């Protein structure tokens, strides 16, 4: 939970209590969760500098203020009440929210972007009109001490027609988040490993901005649809949701809405950490007119535009991306569209959109730090503003425990298996020649799925003397199943309702190993042979996704 309010000594008598002599106070103003995370990132400019004392305050007037104070407390920052902060002798004021009340601040004020440029119309918090997101409140646009930070000269020109004073004082520094993402590509394999995504998986990352024009607002079931249509042994699905979605409705509610998708293996990226790593690790991104989609394109990831809201501002970088990215057709199958996007992607396909969004690539951190120190009247320390790799994403992962299994005998000795998480899979007729069954782990919590399963399995591994008794008891406890299976050190042991026992062995080792097929896959070979009225004995090849294993089946009577 972090500490309670940590009272920073920032008043006239501060020097009596400080360890470091004469610190320069930088006041960081948070208003929403989104702006707070951007603010924390930008403060890396002062990393390691004992001349700077950063104190925070929280303007709680936003409709999206939930979670912001808790985030700051978890960071153990020096946090001042709003009324006290307005009187603090700050040398520099930083915020990443354009809606903060700046009335009482006379020090230089820097307004950082919490997205990319001015690309979206949003409701104004003080009127019933729409405004361009990212532009500060009207009454402060002529203030001489206010400086907006932008990532590209085109954004300054966008300001110039309506807000000439803002344009004149705006600082074009580039985008440190973009630079950190680019520098993190070298850690792609590690990010995928931490997400639980193997080399043989394609990771599809869904990203949605907030409100009803965003992708989740337009198609709330898309994560579940992807998990239902993309074979589990070839794909993983992650979701990045704008913090305003999380905190307008509550994190509990978001997880509750996505409960079936989470049971089906959805990697739901938490709002405070890891979204950048989920982009770096992605093989395809399905997005909308939000900034995360544009960051994906700048990483040269294949992008499918799931929706493009009317609130998007014409002529901006995101509008340019909409022209170069294929659209997700909502009345067509998802698997074919994802594979076409990945396989048909051309390197540099979205370069024109990225070039319109990001200037000073690779140098933005240094430029941002120099700008802050210039306003403070201090020389920056050597090496300030260095680029750093983004943190890994570690969402809570749910093991899939029930599968809609499709098996096909593609030759006399080859069994191909496609699995789909049963939590999101709608009943449908399988393709001709496909044998379909429901397989559930003994730990499956959904009673209807467990009772409907034809196969009950337990990962194991159990020693052989314990494996056979377990399969027998599982048959007794689940009278509707055709077979039960448990992992062993050699592969798995399968008990059939008619009394036969099948030992399935694979050179890859016991299920659960990094290269071994799991118990559900091995049991699927037996099930397919039984349904095709074949004897489950001999040597076979099991194919699942892009991988294949040699399997030996030996049947002996009970």
C-alpha positions in Angstrom: 0.0 0.0 0.0 3.0 2.3 0.3 3.4 5.0 3.0 0.7 7.5 4.1 1.2 11.1 3.0 5.0 11.8 3.0 5.4 15.4 3.9 8.2 17.0 1.9 10.0 19.9 3.6 9.6 22.4 0.8 8.8 25.6 2.7 10.9 28.5 3.8 12.6 26.5 6.6 13.4 23.5 4.3 17.2 23.9 4.6 16.9 23.2 8.4 15.8 19.6 7.7 17.4 18.5 4.4 20.4 16.3 4.0 21.4 17.7 0.6 22.3 21.4 0.6 20.0 23.8 -1.2 17.8 21.4 -3.2 15.8 22.9 -6.1 12.2 21.9 -5.7 10.4 20.5 -8.7 6.7 20.1 -8.2 5.0 17.2 -10.1 1.3 17.5 -10.5 -0.7 14.4 -11.2 -4.4 14.4 -12.1 -5.2 11.1 -13.7 -3.6 7.7 -13.7 -2.5 8.1 -17.3 -0.9 11.5 -16.7 0.8 10.2 -13.5 2.5 7.3 -15.2 3.8 9.7 -17.9 5.0 12.1 -15.3 6.9 9.4 -13.4 8.6 8.4 -16.6 9.6 12.0 -17.4 11.1 12.5 -14.0 13.9 10.1 -15.0 15.5 13.2 -16.3 16.6 14.0 -12.7 17.8 10.5 -12.0 20.7 10.6 -9.5 20.9 14.4 -9.1 21.0 15.4 -5.4 20.4 19.0 -6.4 16.8 18.2 -7.2 14.0 17.5 -4.7 10.8 16.3 -6.4 7.6 16.7 -4.6 4.2 15.5 -5.8 0.7 16.7 -5.5 -2.6 15.3 -6.7 -5.4 17.4 -8.4 -8.4 15.1 -7.8 -10.9 17.0 -10.0 -10.8 14.6 -12.9 -13.5 12.0 -13.6 -10.7 9.6 -14.1 -8.8 10.3 -10.9 -9.4 6.8 -9.4 -6.2 4.9 -8.8 -3.9 7.9 -9.1 -3.3 8.6 -5.5 -2.7 4.9 -4.8 -0.2 4.8 -7.7 1.7 7.7 -6.1 1.6 6.2 -2.7 2.9 2.9 -4.0 5.9 4.8 -5.4 6.6 6.2 -1.9 6.9 9.7 -3.3 6.9 13.0 -1.3 3.2 13.8 -1.6 1.7 17.2 -0.6 -2.0 18.1 -0.2 -3.1 20.2 -3.2 -3.7 23.4 -1.1 -0.2 23.2 0.4 1.5 22.4 -2.9 0.1 25.6 -4.5 2.2 27.5 -1.9 5.4 25.5 -2.3 8.5 27.4 -3.5 8.9 25.3 -6.6 11.5 26.3 -9.2 9.8 24.2 -11.9 6.3 22.7 -12.2 5.7 19.6 -14.3 2.4 18.0 -15.2 1.2 15.6 -17.9 -2.4 16.8 -17.7 -3.7 19.7 -19.7 -6.6 20.2 -17.4 -4.7 21.1 -14.2 -5.5 24.5 -12.6 -2.3 26.5 -13.0 -3.6 29.7 -11.4 -1.3 29.9 -8.4 2.0 28.8 -10.0 4.5 31.5 -11.1 7.5 29.2 -11.8 8.1 27.8 -15.3 5.4 25.2 -16.0 6.0 22.3 -18.4 2.9 20.5 -19.8 4.0 17.1 -21.0 2.0 15.0 -23.4 0.4 11.8 -22.1 -0.2 10.6 -25.6 1.2 11.4 -29.1 0.3 14.9 -30.2 -3.1 16.4 -30.6 -4.9 13.5 -32.4 -8.3 13.2 -30.7 -11.3 15.3 -29.8 -12.5 14.7 -26.3 -15.3 16.1 -24.0 -14.2 19.2 -22.2 -14.3 18.8 -18.4 -15.5 22.3 -17.8 -18.0 22.8 -20.6 -20.3 20.7 -22.8 -18.1 21.2 -25.8 -15.5 19.0 -27.5 -11.8 20.1 -27.4 -8.6 18.7 -28.8 -6.9 16.4 -26.3 -3.6 17.6 -25.1 -4.1 21.4 -25.3 -4.2 23.2 -22.0 -7.2 25.1 -20.7 -8.1 28.3 -22.6 -7.3 30.7 -19.8 -3.7 29.5 -19.6 -2.8 29.5 -23.3 -1.3 33.0 -23.2 0.6 32.6 -20.0 4.3 33.4 -20.6 5.6 30.8 -18.1 3.7 27.8 -19.7 5.6 25.6 -22.1 4.0 22.6 -23.9 6.2 19.7 -24.9 5.6 18.1 -28.3 7.2 15.2 -30.2 7.2 16.7 -33.7 7.3 20.1 -35.3 4.0 19.3 -37.1 2.3 19.4 -33.6 3.7 22.9 -33.0 2.3 24.0 -36.3 -1.0 22.5 -35.4 -1.1 24.8 -32.4 0.0 27.9 -34.3 -3.3 28.8 -36.0 -5.4 28.9 -32.8 -2.8 29.3 -30.0 0.2 31.3 -31.3 1.6 31.9 -27.8 1.6 28.2 -27.1 3.2 27.5 -30.4 5.9 30.0 -29.8 6.8 28.6 -26.4 6.4 24.9 -27.3 9.5 22.7 -27.1 10.0 20.0 -29.7 11.9 17.3 -28.0 10.8 14.1 -29.6 9.2 11.3 -27.7 11.2 9.5 -24.9 8.6 6.7 -24.8 9.1 6.0 -28.5 12.9 6.0 -28.0 12.7 3.6 -25.0 10.5 1.3 -27.1 13.0 1.3 -29.9 15.9 0.6 -27.5 13.9 -2.3 -25.9 13.6 -4.4 -29.1 16.8 -6.2 -28.1 14.9 -7.6 -25.1 12.0 -8.9 -27.1 12.7 -12.6 -26.3 12.9 -11.8 -22.6 9.6 -9.9 -22.7 7.9 -12.8 -24.4 9.3 -15.3 -21.9 8.0 -13.2 -19.0 4.6 -13.1 -20.7 4.6 -16.9 -21.1 4.8 -16.7 -24.9 7.0 -19.4 -26.5 9.0 -19.1 -29.7 6.3 -21.2 -31.5 3.5 -18.7 -30.5 2.4 -15.6 -32.4 1.4 -12.9 -29.9 -1.6 -10.8 -30.9 -1.9 -7.7 -28.8 -5.2 -5.8 -28.7 -5.1 -2.2 -27.7 -8.1 0.1 -27.0 -8.5 3.8 -26.2 -11.3 4.9 -23.9 -14.9 5.8 -24.6 -17.4 4.2 -27.0 -15.4 5.0 -30.1 -12.5 3.0 -29.0 -12.0 -0.6 -30.0 -13.3 -2.1 -26.8 -16.3 0.2 -26.9 -17.0 -0.8 -30.5 -16.3 -4.5 -30.1 -16.2 -5.5 -26.4 -16.0 -9.2 -27.2 -13.0 -9.0 -29.5 -10.5 -10.5 -26.9 -12.8 -13.5 -26.4 -13.4 -13.9 -30.2 -9.7 -13.9 -30.9 -9.1 -16.6 -28.2 -12.0 -18.6 -29.6 -10.7 -18.5 -33.2 -6.9 -18.5 -32.9 -5.6 -22.0 -32.2 -4.1 -22.2 -28.7 -1.0 -24.0 -29.8 -0.1 -21.3 -32.3 -1.3 -18.1 -30.7 -1.4 -16.0 -27.5 -3.6 -12.9 -27.0 -2.8 -9.9 -24.8 -4.9 -6.8 -24.2 -3.7 -3.2 -23.4 -6.6 -1.0 -22.2 -6.3 2.7 -21.7 -6.2 3.5 -17.9 -9.4 5.6 -18.3 -11.2 2.3 -19.0 -9.7 0.7 -15.9 -10.5 3.6 -13.6 -13.8 4.9 -15.0 -15.3 1.5 -14.3 -12.9 0.0 -11.7 -10.3 -2.7 -12.2 -12.6 -5.2 -10.7 -15.3 -4.4 -13.3 -12.8 -4.7 -16.2 -11.6 -8.1 -15.0 -15.3 -9.1 -14.4 -16.2 -8.1 -18.0 -13.3 -10.1 -19.3 -13.6 -13.0 -17.0 -14.2 -15.6 -19.7 -11.4 -14.3 -21.8 -9.1 -14.5 -18.7 -10.1 -18.1 -18.2 -9.2 -18.7 -21.8 -5.7 -17.4 -21.3 -6.0 -13.6 -22.1 -2.9 -11.8 -21.0 -4.5 -8.6 -19.5 -1.7 -6.0 -19.1 -2.1 -4.0 -15.9 -2.5 -0.3 -16.4 0.6 0.8 -14.5 3.3 -1.4 -16.0 4.2 -3.5 -19.0 2.2 -2.2 -21.9 5.4 -1.2 -23.8 6.8 -4.7 -23.4 3.6 -6.2 -24.8 4.1 -4.1 -27.9 7.7 -5.1 -28.3 6.8 -8.7 -27.9 3.8 -8.6 -30.3 3.7 -10.3 -33.7 0.5 -8.3 -34.6 -1.3 -5.4 -33.0 -5.1 -4.8 -33.4 -5.8 -1.2 -32.4 -7.7 2.0 -33.0 -7.0 5.7 -33.1 -5.2 5.7 -29.7 -1.5 6.5 -29.2 -0.6 2.9 -28.4 -1.5 1.8 -31.9 0.8 4.4 -33.3 3.6 3.3 -31.1 3.1 -0.2 -32.4 3.4 1.1 -36.0 6.6 2.9 -35.2 8.0 -0.4 -33.9 7.2 -1.7 -37.4 4.7 -4.2 -36.1 1.9 -5.5 -38.3 -1.1 -3.4 -37.5 -4.8 -4.1 -38.0 -7.1 -1.2 -37.5 -10.0 -2.6 -35.5 -11.9 0.7 -35.6 -11.2 4.4 -36.3 -13.3 6.8 -34.4 -14.8 10.0 -35.7 -13.1 11.8 -32.8 -9.7 11.3 -34.5 -8.3 14.6 -35.8 -7.7 14.7 -39.6 -4.2 15.3 -40.9 -2.5 13.8 -37.9 -0.1 10.9 -37.7 -2.8 8.5 -36.5 -4.9 9.5 -39.6 -1.9 8.7 -41.7 -1.6 5.3 -40.0 -5.3 4.6 -40.8 -4.4 5.0 -44.5 -1.6 2.5 -44.4 -2.9 -0.1 -42.0 -5.5 -2.8 -43.2 -8.9 -2.7 -41.5 -10.2 -5.6 -39.4 -13.4 -6.8 -41.1 -15.9 -7.5 -38.4 -17.9 -10.0 -40.5 -15.0 -12.2 -41.5 -13.0 -14.8 -39.7 -10.2 -13.5 -37.5 -7.6 -16.2 -38.0 -7.3 -15.5 -41.7 -7.1 -11.7 -41.2 -4.4 -12.0 -38.5 -2.3 -14.3 -40.6 -2.7 -12.1 -43.7 -1.6 -9.0 -41.6 1.5 -10.8 -40.3 2.5 -12.6 -43.5 1.7 -9.7 -45.7 3.4 -7.0 -43.7 6.1 -5.0 -45.5 9.0 -3.6 -43.4 8.6 0.2 -43.2 4.9 -0.1 -44.1 3.9 2.6 -41.6 7.1 4.7 -41.8 5.2 7.8 -43.1 2.9 7.8 -40.0 5.9 7.4 -37.6 7.9 10.2 -39.4 4.9 12.5 -38.9 4.8 11.7 -35.1 8.3 11.5 -33.9 11.3 13.9 -34.4 14.8 13.7 -32.9 14.6 9.9 -32.7 17.1 8.5 -30.3 17.8 12.0 -28.7 14.6 12.9 -27.0 15.6 11.9 -23.5 18.7 14.1 -23.6 16.7 17.0 -25.1 14.0 16.7 -22.5 16.5 16.7 -19.7 18.3 19.8 -21.1 15.0 21.6 -21.5 14.1 20.9 -17.8 17.5 22.0 -16.6 17.4 25.1 -18.8 14.2 26.2 -17.1 15.7 25.5 -13.7 18.8 27.6 -14.6 21.1 24.6 -13.9 23.6 22.6 -16.0 22.4 19.1 -16.6 24.6 16.4 -15.1 26.7 14.3 -17.5 24.7 11.5 -19.2 21.3 12.9 -18.2 18.3 11.7 -20.2 19.8 8.3 -21.1 17.5 5.8 -22.9 16.5 2.9 -20.8 14.7 -0.4 -21.7 11.1 -0.6 -20.7 10.0 -2.9 -17.8 8.7 -6.4 -18.5 5.0 -7.2 -18.4 4.0 -9.7 -15.8 0.2 -10.0 -15.9 -1.4 -12.7 -13.8 -1.8 -15.6 -16.1 -4.6 -18.2 -15.9 -3.8 -21.7 -17.1 -6.4 -22.9 -19.6 -8.1 -25.9 -18.1 -10.7 -26.9 -20.7 -10.3 -27.2 -24.5 -12.5 -27.7 -27.5 -10.2 -30.1 -29.3 -10.2 -30.7 -33.1 -8.3 -33.7 -34.3 -7.6 -34.8 -37.9 -6.0 -38.0 -39.1 -3.9 -36.5 -41.9 -2.3 -39.9 -42.7 -2.1 -43.4 -41.5 0.3 -42.5 -38.7 -0.3 -38.7 -38.2 -2.7 -37.0 -35.9 -3.1 -33.2 -36.2 -4.6 -31.3 -33.2 -6.0 -27.8 -32.9 -7.2 -26.7 -29.5 -9.4 -23.7 -28.6 -10.1 -22.6 -25.0 -13.6 -23.9 -24.1 -14.4 -20.9 -21.9 -15.0 -18.8 -25.0 -15.6 -21.3 -27.7 -19.2 -21.3 -29.1 -20.6 -24.7 -30.2 -20.3 -25.2 -33.9 -20.0 -28.0 -36.5 -16.3 -28.8 -37.0 -14.9 -28.9 -40.6 -15.5 -32.1 -42.5 -13.1 -34.9 -41.5 -12.5 -33.3 -38.0 -13.1 -35.3 -34.8 -14.2 -33.0 -32.1 -14.2 -33.4 -28.3 -14.1 -31.5 -25.1 -11.1 -32.1 -22.8 -11.0 -30.7 -19.2 -8.4 -30.7 -16.6 -9.4 -32.3 -13.3 -9.0 -28.7 -11.8 -11.5 -27.1 -14.3 -13.7 -24.9 -12.1 -16.7 -24.6 -14.5 -19.0 -27.5 -13.5 -20.8 -27.5 -16.9 -17.5 -27.9 -18.8 -16.2 -30.6 -16.4 -19.4 -32.6 -16.7 -19.6 -32.3 -20.5 -16.0 -33.4 -21.1 -15.2 -36.6 -23.0 -11.6 -36.5 -21.6 -10.5 -35.7 -18.1 -6.8 -35.2 -17.6 -4.3 -34.4 -14.9 -0.9 -32.8 -15.7 1.2 -34.9 -13.3 3.7 -36.3 -13.6 2.8 -39.2 -11.4 4.9 -42.4 -10.9 3.4 -45.3 -12.7 2.2 -47.0 -9.5 0.1 -44.0 -8.7 -0.9 -43.1 -12.2 -3.1 -46.1 -12.9 -5.1 -45.9 -9.7 -5.8 -42.2 -10.4 -7.1 -42.9 -13.9 -9.5 -45.6 -12.5 -10.8 -43.3 -9.8 -11.2 -40.5 -12.3 -13.3 -42.8 -14.5 -15.5 -43.6 -11.6 -15.9 -40.0 -10.5 -16.7 -38.8 -14.1 -19.2 -41.4 -15.5 -19.7 -39.3 -18.7 -16.1 -39.4 -19.9 -14.6 -41.8 -22.5 -11.1 -41.7 -21.1 -8.9 -40.2 -18.4 -5.2 -39.3 -18.7 -2.4 -38.4 -16.3 1.1 -37.3 -17.0 3.9 -39.8 -16.2 7.7 -39.5 -16.5 7.6 -41.2 -19.9 4.6 -39.3 -21.3 1.1 -40.1 -20.1 -1.1 -43.0 -19.0 -4.6 -43.2 -20.5 -7.5 -45.3 -19.1 -10.4 -46.1 -21.5 -13.9 -46.7 -20.4 -13.8 -50.3 -21.8 -11.0 -51.2 -19.4 -8.0 -50.8 -21.7 -4.9 -48.9 -20.6 -2.7 -47.0 -23.1 0.8 -45.9 -22.3 1.8 -42.9 -24.5 5.5 -42.2 -24.6 7.4 -39.5 -26.3 11.2 -38.9 -26.6 10.5 -35.3 -25.6 10.1 -36.4 -22.0 7.4 -36.0 -19.5 4.6 -33.4 -20.1 5.3 -30.0 -18.8 8.8 -29.9 -20.1 9.8 -27.1 -22.4 9.8 -29.3 -25.5 7.2 -31.9 -24.5 3.6 -32.1 -25.6 1.2 -31.8 -22.6 -1.1 -34.4 -21.4 -4.2 -33.0 -23.2 -2.4 -33.3 -26.5 -1.2 -36.8 -25.9 -4.6 -37.9 -24.8 -6.1 -36.4 -27.9 -4.1 -38.8 -30.1 -5.7 -41.7 -28.2 -9.2 -40.2 -28.5 -8.8 -39.6 -32.3 -7.8 -43.2 -32.9 -10.6 -44.5 -30.8 -13.2 -42.4 -32.6 -11.7 -43.6 -36.0 -12.1 -47.2 -34.7 -8.4 -47.8 -34.8 -6.3 -49.7 -32.3 -4.4 -47.2 -30.2 -1.1 -48.9 -30.5 2.0 -48.2 -32.6 4.1 -45.3 -33.6 2.5 -42.0 -34.6 3.3 -38.3 -35.2 1.5 -35.7 -33.2 1.2 -32.3 -34.9 0.0 -29.2 -33.0 0.6 -25.7 -34.2 4.0 -25.5 -35.8 5.5 -28.4 -33.8 5.5 -32.2 -34.3 6.5 -35.1 -31.9 7.0 -38.8 -32.3 4.8 -40.8 -30.0 4.7 -44.5 -29.2 1.4 -46.0 -28.0 1.2 -49.3 -26.2 -2.1 -50.8 -25.2 -2.5 -53.5 -22.6 -5.6 -54.9 -20.9 -6.4 -53.7 -17.4 
